[in-house]
C-alpha cells in the first residue's frame, strides 16, 4: 500500500528520429539522477529533506512536525497499518499476531475491537497534550477521561485521592498524616520557580526530595505513594536528587487532576492508534508521502559514514530515496547504531468484569510500587472498556507491564495479574528495548528509543522532545494553554 504525493514534472512524450532509409523510434525517458545507484529506480519522488522509518507514535509526531515546517518528508513502514509496534488491532489481527487461533464468539464482533499493543494513558495537562494542541491534531480525535488512578499499599488497592474530600476519607494515610499531606500539596501548588517569595526558605535546586518530604513531616509510606502514583517516578533514585524536577511532575499531576476531577488521565476513543494516524494526516496535508507495506532493505551511507538515503524493494524494482537525514525506530537500524536498555514484559488480558476493588471503574490505572512487591521497578496495570470503544460492551481489557528483572519475565507480572480476577484470554509478550548510541548529528541517523514499560506517556514524551531537538537543533515550543477552547 502506498500513498504518493509528488512534485515531479511530467515526462516529455517520446520523440521520433529518422536515420537512413528506415525510421527508428527512440523513446527518451526522464534522465536518472547521478546519485541513483546503477540498476535502481527512484523511490516515490526520489529526493526528500527527511526519510522517516516506522509509523509508531514518536516517528509520526516527528514527520508531522517537520512537514509543518516546510520539509519534504518520505515516511515508510514495513507493515500495512499505522502504529508499528504500538498499533491498535482488531480482534482477528490480535489473535493472528499472537498465533492464538480463531477468536471465540463470546468476545463479540471483530469491528468492536481496537486493542492497543502498548496502551498508555495521557496526562491531561502534560506535554503530549500540549503537542496535540500545538499541532491541532486534536481536531481528528476524541478523548475520554479515565475513571480513576489507584496504588497498591500493603496488599490493598487504594484510590489516589482526586479531591480534598477523598483525601480525608482515604485509608492511604492516618488523620494527622492527611493534614501534613494537605499542607504539602498547598506548598506544591503555590510554588513558582520564577518567584522566590513562594520558596518558603526551601531551595529545591539543592534540597533533595527526601529532605522535602521530611520537612513536611510526611511518613515513608506517603513518600512512596506520592512519588510513584502522582509524580510517576519509576525508582527510588529521585529521593536523593534535587527536588525541583519531581515537584514539577507533581504540579503537572495536580493541574491535570483539577481539569477533569476523576483522574489526571485521558485516553483517545478507538485506541491509541488514532494518535499516529492523526500526525500522519498532518504530515500528508503538508505534502508528506507515505508508503506502507514497504520494508527498508538497507540504509545508504557516504564515504564519511553519514546516511544519505534508503533502499527498498518495490513492484517496480529496487527503489532508492535520498535525504539529508534518516529518522526511525530502533528496529530499522543495524546493531552498531543502538544499544540494549533491557526488556519489557506485557500481558494483554480480556475480562468480563471490572478489576475488583476499583469501585467498578470502567477505566483505571493501578501502580504497584516496586518496594510493595519486592522489586526495583514498578508494575503497571491499565484497564479499558467499551467506554473508550476499544472492546465490545461487557468486555474489559487489562494490560499488565513492567521492566524485566529476572530470567522468568512472565512471573514478574504476577503482582498485577493477581488483581484482575478471572481472565478470559491472556496474551504475553516480551520486547527488547533499545536506545541510540549517538545523537545522530555526525551519521545523520536519528533514532528514537523503545517504549518503556509504564502505563503512561510521561517519559516517552521526553524522548520525543529529545529526538525533535536532535533533528532540528531547536526545542519544541510547548508554551500553550491546555485549557484552550475553539478549533482544537
RAFENCOR-V603462 format. One record per helix or strand. SS is the DSSP state (hx for helix, st for strand). FROM is the first residue (numbers start at 1). LEN is the number of residues. If there is no record, write none. Layout:
ss->(SS;SS)
from->(FROM;FROM)
len->(LEN;LEN)
//
This chain:
ss->(st;st;st;st;st;hx;st;hx;st;hx;hx;hx;st;st;hx;hx;st;st;st;hx;hx;hx;st;hx;hx;hx;st;hx;st;hx;st;st;st;st;st;hx;hx;st;st;hx;st;hx;st;hx;st;st;st;hx)
from->(2;15;22;41;50;57;73;84;88;91;105;110;115;121;127;137;143;148;156;164;175;196;208;209;220;237;242;244;265;273;289;296;307;317;326;330;335;338;364;370;379;386;396;409;425;445;456;458)
len->(2;5;5;7;4;12;4;3;2;7;3;3;2;3;9;4;3;6;4;6;16;3;1;7;11;4;1;17;4;13;3;6;8;6;3;3;3;14;5;4;7;3;8;9;12;3;1;15)
//
